[in-house]
């Protein structure tokens, strides 16, 4: 049974390990950066647990910008709790647990969190192969992203939330 819950500070080592498995080195966030993020917007970290093991997570900041700029990944101080949008920096699920609906559970919980906070939408960037995944939640591709994060090609995505 998978349980989605708020992350705790002691989860950050495991979160960083999962990130290193799920993302190429040039795109992955390291432990120290996760600590900085958690100190500023820890309430936006959700984990998926199977028994006592973290098998996935999602996190992001809050902003009034409609697009996710690369500077957000490395500067937690750019978080704006009064922002009208939430962002998704990453949604990671360990390979052995992928294709079991866990990423969808995390996304649904994150959307619920954004609604609880009264946000108007969620922004993210994704690679082409993930467009169908995000579109099934109602995200729309706005444009090819200006992001050069990790040297990859990204798409700007937006989910409007009815408030």
PATORMI-429197 format. One record per residue: residue in three letters; x, y, z of N, C-alpha, C, O, CB in turn. Coordinates in steps of 0.02 Angstrom, whole numbers, plus 32768, in hexadecimal, padded with zeros to 4 digits. Glycine has a CB too. Example, Ala and Ser with C-alpha at 12.3 -4.5 7.8 and 13.67 -1.06 7.14 Angstrom:
<rs>
ALA82947EE4818682677F1F818682947F5B818682C87F5A81A782357F2081C4/SER82827F90816282AC7FCB816582858002818A829E8039819282C07FE2811E/
</rs>
This chain:
<rs>
UNK802A7FC58000800080008000802C803E8000805B804480287FD08000803D/UNK801D806C7FD3804280AB7FCD801E80E17FF47FE180E87FF0804B80BF7F82/UNK8044810880198029813F8040804E817F802B808B8180802A80318133808D/UNK802881B3801A804581F38008804182208046800C82278064802082147FCB/UNK807A823E8059807B8269809480AF829F808D80DA829C80618088823F80D3/UNK80AC82D080B980DE830580B9812182E780CD812582BC80F980CA833E80EA/UNK815582FE80AC819982E780BC81B0830580FE8199833B811381CA82FA8083/UNK81DE82E2811E81FE82FA815B8247830A814A826282F1811981F982C58196/UNK82668333817382AC8346816682D88309816283078307813A82C58375819E/UNK82CA82D6818A82F4829A818982EB8270814A83118241813F82E5826F81C6/UNK82BA8282812082B0825F80E182DE827880AA82E3825880758268826680CB/UNK82FF82B080B4832382D1807E835D82A88062836B82AC8027833E83138096/UNK837F8280808C83B58255807283998224803F83B5821A800A83D9823080AB/UNK836182058051834281D48023832781F67FE5832C81DB7FAE830A81AE8047/UNK830A82317FED82F182587FB4832A82677F848322825F7F4782D0829A7FCC/UNK8364827C7F9E839D828B7F7383B6824C7F4F83CA82507F1583D682A97F9C/UNK83B582137F7083C981D47F50839A81C37F1683B081AE7EE183CB819B7F83/UNK835981CB7F21832881BD7EED833281EC7EB2832E81D67E7882E181C27F09/UNK833D822B7EC08349825C7E8B838582497E618383824E7E23835382A27EAA/UNK83BB82327E8183F7821E7E5C83EB81E27E30840C81DA7DFC8430820E7E8E/UNK83BC81B87E4283AA817D7E19837D81927DDF838481777DA8838881487E44/UNK835081C07DEB831C81D17DBA832F82067D87831282097D5182DF81E77DDE/UNK836082307D97837382657D6983BD82607D5783E5824A7D80836482A97D88/UNK83CF82747D1A841682787D08843A82A87D38841B82D67D53841F828F7CBF/UNK847A829D7D4184A182C67D71849A83117D64849683387D9384EB82B27D6D/UNK849983257D248495836C7D138452838B7D26844D83C87D2C84A183767CC9/UNK841F83627D3183DC837B7D4183C9836F7D8A839C83907DA483A9835A7D14/UNK83EB83427DAC83D8832D7DEF83E983617E24841C83847E1E83F982EB7E01/UNK83BF83657E5683CB83907E9083F083667EC483DF832B7ECE838783AC7EAD/UNK842183837EE4844783607F18842A836A7F5D83FE83947F67848F83767F16/UNK844483457F8C842B83477FD1842C838E7FEE83FA83A4800A845583197FFD/UNK846583B17FE7846A83F48005843684247FE9841A844D800D84B084107FF9/UNK8428841E7FA883F6844A7F8A83B084377FA3838684627FAE83F984457F3D/UNK83A383F57FAB836383E17FC8835A83FD800E832284118021835D83947FC9/UNK838F83FE8035838B841A8079837784648075834C847B809B83CF8413809F/UNK8397848A8048838684D18040833D84D9802C83198503804883B484F1800B/UNK832784B17FFC82E184B57FE682B284A58020828184C8802B82D584867FAB/UNK82C1846F8043829484588078828C848C80B08256849580CC82AE84178096/UNK82C384AF80BF82C084E380F28291851C80DE8273853C810A830684FF8100/UNK828A8529809D826185608086821A854B807381EA856D808482838580804A/UNK82148511805181D184FB803D81C784B0804881AE848D801C81C4850C7FF3/UNK81D9849A808381D284538094818B84398092818083FE808781ED844880D8/UNK815A8466809B8114845180988100843A805380CA841D804A80E7848A80AF/UNK812A84488020811C84357FDB814083F47FC7814283E37F8C812F846D7FAC/UNK815C83D17FF6817D83917FE9814D83597FFE813B8354803981C1838B800F/UNK813983307FCF811082F67FDE813682B77FCC815A82B67F9A80CC82F97FB8/UNK812F82847FF5815182447FE7811D820D7FE180E682107FFE81838233801F/UNK812F81DB7FBA8107819D7FB4812D81687FDC8167815A7FCE80FC81887F68/UNK810B814B800C812981168035810680D4802980C980D18024812681298080/UNK812E80A180248115805C80248132803D8062816E80318067812880347FE1/UNK8106802F8092811B801C80D58146805680F0812D808E80F481427FD780D6/UNK8184804A810281AE8081811B81DF809C80E8820980C580F881D3806B8159/UNK81DB808480AA820B8096807681EF80CE804981B780C88030821E8059804C/UNK8216810280408202813780108211811C7FCA824981097FBB8229817A801E/UNK81DE811C7FA081E581027F5C81DE81397F2881E9812E7EEC81B280CB7F4F/UNK81CA81757F3E81C381AD7F1081B581ED7F3581A681ED7F71818C819F7EDD/UNK81B982257F1081AA82667F2E819C829A7EF881A9828F7EBD81E5827E7F5A/UNK818182D27F0E8175830C7EE38184834A7F0C817A834A7F49812A830D7EC8/UNK819D837E7EEC81AA83BD7F0F81AB83F77EDE81B283EE7EA281ED83B97F34/UNK81A284337EF981A584707ED2819784AC7EFD818084A67F368173846D7E98/UNK81A584E77EE2819B85247F08815985467EF4813085297ED081D685557EFE/UNK815085837F0C811685AC7EF9812F85EC7ED9816586057EEA80EA85BB7F37/UNK810886077EAB811E863F7E8380E286617E6380AB86457E62815086297E4D/UNK80ED869D7E4980BA86BD7E2080D086BD7DD780AE86DA7DAC80AE87057E38/UNK8108869D7DC8811F86977D8380FA865E7D6080EE862A7D7E816C868C7D80/UNK80E986687D2280C286377CFC80EE86007CDF80D585CC7CC9809C86597CC3/UNK8130860B7CDF815F85D97CC5819385CA7CFA81A185F37D26818185F37C84/UNK81B085907CF581E185787D27822885887D0E824285657CE481D9852B7D34/UNK824685BE7D29828A85CF7D1382BE85A27D3482B4858A7D6C829986187D22/UNK82F685987D13832B856D7D2D834685857D70835B855C7D99836485697CFB/UNK834585C77D7C836185E17DBA833C85C67DF8835985C57E2E835E862D7DBA/UNK82FE85B17DF182D885977E2A82F885587E4682F5854C7E83829085887E15/UNK8316852F7E1C833284EF7E32836B84F87E64837384CF7E91834B84C77DF7/UNK8391852D7E5D83CC85367E8883C6856D7EBB83F7857A7EDF840685437E5E/UNK838C858F7EBF838685C67EED834385C37F11831185DE7EFA838E86097EC8/UNK834285A27F4A830585987F7182E785DB7F8782AB85DE7F958312856D7FAD/UNK830F86107F8B82F586517FA282C4866F7F7082A1869F7F82832F86817FAE/UNK82C086557F348291866F7F02824A86577F0F821B866B7EEC82A8865B7EBD/UNK8242862C7F4081FF86157F5481D686517F6B81EE867B7F91820485E07F8D/UNK819786547F54816A868A7F678129866B7F8080FE86597F59815D86BB7F2B/UNK812386647FC180E986437FDF80A886657FCC807386467FCE80EF8642802B/UNK80AB86A47FB9806E86C97FA4806186C17F59803086DB7F40807587137FB5/UNK808D869E7F36808586947EEE8044866F7EDE802A86497F0680C0866D7ED2/UNK802A867B7EA27FEA865E7E8F7FF186187E717FBF85F67E657FC7868B7E5E/UNK802F86037E65803B85C17E47806985987E74809185B27E9B805985C87E01/UNK806385567E6D809685287E8780BC850E7E4B80A2850E7E13807584EE7EB2/UNK80F884F87E57812084DA7E22812F84927E35812A847E7E6F816185037E15/UNK8142846C7E03815B84287E0F81A484287DF781B284317DBC813083F17DE8/UNK81D2841E7E26821984187E14822883D17DFD825183C67DD08246842A7E50/UNK820783A17E1B8212835C7E0881DF832E7E2781C6833A7E5E825883467E1C/UNK81D182F97E0381A882C37E1D81D082847E0D81DB82737DD3815E82C17DFC/UNK81E782627E428215822A7E3B81F681EC7E5A81DB81EE7E918259823A7E5B/UNK81FB81B47E3781E781737E52821E81427E418236813E7E0981A1815C7E35/UNK8233811C7E74826780E97E69825380BB7E2F821980A87E29827380C07EA9/UNK828380A97E058273807F7DCA824B80407DDA821E802E7DB482B2806C7DA8/UNK825A801F7E1182367FE17E2281ED7FED7E3381C57FBE7E3582587FBF7E5D/UNK81DA802C7E3F8195803C7E52817180667E1D8139807C7E27819580627E94/UNK819280707DE4817280977DAE813C806D7D8C813B802F7D9081A780AE7D7B/UNK810F80907D6A80D780727D4580A8804C7D73808A801A7D5F80F280427D0F/UNK80A280667DB1807380497DE18043807E7DFB801E80727E2B809980287E1B/UNK804380B87DDB801580ED7DEF802E811B7E26800A81477E3D7FD680CF7E04/UNK806C81117E3C808681397E74809281827E60808181AF7E8680C8811B7E8E/UNK80AD818E7E2580B781D37E0E807481F67E09806E82327E1980DD81D47DCA/UNK804181D37DF27FFE81F17DED7FE382017E327FC482357E3C7FCE81C17DC9/UNK7FEE81D57E627FD881E27EA77FFA82207EC27FDA824A7EE27FE781A57ED4/UNK803B82267EB6806082617ECC804582A07EAC803B82D37ECD80AB82597EBD/UNK8038829D7E6B801F82D87E487FDA82EB7E607FCD83277E6B801D82CC7DFC/UNK7FAD82BB7E697F6A82CB7E837F6F82EC7EC87F4B831C7ED57F3F828B7E86/UNK7F9B82D37EF27FA382EF7F367FC083367F327FAE83617F597FD182C27F60/UNK7FEE83417F02800C83837EFA7FD883B57EE07FD683EE7EF68049837F7EC9/UNK7FAE839F7EB27F7883CA7E997F4983DB7ED37F3384147EDA7F5183A77E5F/UNK7F3983AA7EFC7F0F83B77F377F3083E97F667F0E84157F817F0183757F5D/UNK7F7283E47F6F7F9684137F997F91845A7F7C7F86848A7FA17FE083FE7FA0/UNK7F9984607F3A7F9484A17F1A7F4E84BE7F247F4684FA7F307FA4849B7ECE/UNK7F1B84947F1F7ED684AC7F2B7ECD84C27F737EAF84F67F7F7EA384747F1A/UNK7EE8849B7FA27EE384AE7FE97F0384F27FF67EEC851880207F0484798016/UNK7F3985007FD17F5C85407FDA7F3C85787FB27F5385B17FB67FA585387FC5/UNK7F0885697F8D7EE5859C7F667F0A85B37F287F0085EB7F117ED885D77F91/UNK7F3585887F0D7F5C859B7ED27F3185987E937F0085737E907F99856D7ECA/UNK7F4485C07E617F1E85C37E227F3885917DEF7F1685857DBC7F2286097E06/UNK7F7285757DFB7F8D85467DCB7FCF85287DE17FEA853A7E167F9685677D88/UNK7FE884FA7DB8802884DA7DC5805084DE7D84803684D27D4E8020848F7DDC/UNK809084F17D8B80BD84F57D5180F384C07D58810584AC7D8F80DD853C7D4C/UNK810B84A97D1F8143847A7D1E816284797CD9814584937CA9812C84327D32/UNK819C845B7CD581BA844C7C9481C284017C9081CD83E07CC281FF84717C8A/UNK81BB83E67C5381C4839E7C4A81E283907C0681E183BA7BD9818183797C52/UNK81FD83557BFF8217833E7BBF81DE83257B9481A883157BAC824D83057BCA/UNK81EA83217B5381B6830D7B23819582CB7B36815882C57B3081D483077ADE/UNK81BB829B7B4C81A082587B5A816E82587B94814782297B9B81D882287B69/UNK816F828E7BBD814182917BF6810482BC7BEA80D982C37C16816682AC7C32/UNK80FE82D97BAE80C383027B9F808282DC7BAB805682F87BCC80C683197B56/UNK807A829E7B93803A827B7B9E802C826F7BE97FF282717BFD803B82397B7A/UNK805F82637C11805582597C58803582977C77800382927C9A809782487C7C/UNK805182D07C6B8038830E7C897FF583237C6B7FCA833F7C8E806B83457C81/UNK7FEC83177C2B7FAD832A7C0A7F7283057C287F3A831F7C287FB1831C7BBE/UNK7F7C82C87C417F4482A37C5E7F2982C37C9E7EF282B37CB57F59825A7C6C/UNK7F5082F07CBD7F3983157CF77F1A83587CE47EFE837B7D0E7F7383217D27/UNK7F1E83697CA47F0383A97C8C7F3783DE7C7E7F2684167C6B7ED383C37CBE/UNK7F7783CD7C867FAC83FC7C747FAA84087C297F9A83DB7C027FF283E27C8A/UNK7FBA84467C167FBE84577BCF800484707BC0802284957BE87F89848C7BBC/UNK801D845D7B87805E84777B71805484BE7B59802A84CC7B2F807E844B7B38/UNK807A84EC7B76807685327B6380A685427B2A809585687AFC8084855E7B9E/UNK80E285247B2E811585327AFB815285077B0A815784E87B3E8128857E7AFB/UNK818085067ADA81C284EA7AE881E185197B1C81DD85567B1681F084E47AA7/UNK820084FC7B4F821B85247B86825E85447B73828485297B4B822384F97BC3/UNK826A857C7B9282AB859D7B8B82DF857C7BB9831A858C7BB682A585E97B9D/UNK82C9854D7BE282F6852B7C11832D85067BEC832384E77BB882CF84FA7C3C/UNK8368850A7C0A83A184E37BF283BB84B57C2983F3849C7C2683DA85127BD9/UNK839184AA7C5B83A384827C9583BF843E7C80839D84177C5E836784797CC4/UNK83FB84307C96841B83F07C87842A83E57C3D843C83AE7C2A83F083B97C9F/UNK842484197C14843184137BCD83FA83EF7BA6840583DC7B6D847283EF7BC4/UNK83C083E67BC5838983C27BA4835783F37B848359842F7B91836483957BD8/UNK832B83D87B5A82F483FD7B3C82B683F37B6882A483BB7B7982E683E77AF2/UNK8296842B7B7B825D84297BA9822084497B8A822584707B5A826F844B7BEB/UNK81E6843A7BA681A684577B938188847A7BD08188845F7C07817584217B76/UNK816E84B77BC6814B84DB7BFB810384C07BFE80DF84C07BCC814C85287BF0/UNK80F084AA7C3A80AD848E7C44808984B67C7A80A884D17CA880B284437C57/UNK804784B97C74801E84DD7CA47FDD84B87CB17FBC84A17C83801085247C8B/UNK7FCC84B47CF07F8B84987D057F6484D07D287F7984E97D5C7F94845A7D34/UNK7F2C84E27D0B7F0185147D2A7ED784F17D607EBB84BC7D547ED485387CF6/UNK7ED385127D997EAB84F77DD17E6F85247DDA7E7785617DE37ED684F17E13/UNK7E3585077DDA7DF8852E7DE67DF2853B7E317DF1850D7E597DB885087DCD/UNK7DEF857A7E427DEA858C7E897DA485A47E9A7D9785B67ED47E1C85C27E9C/
</rs>
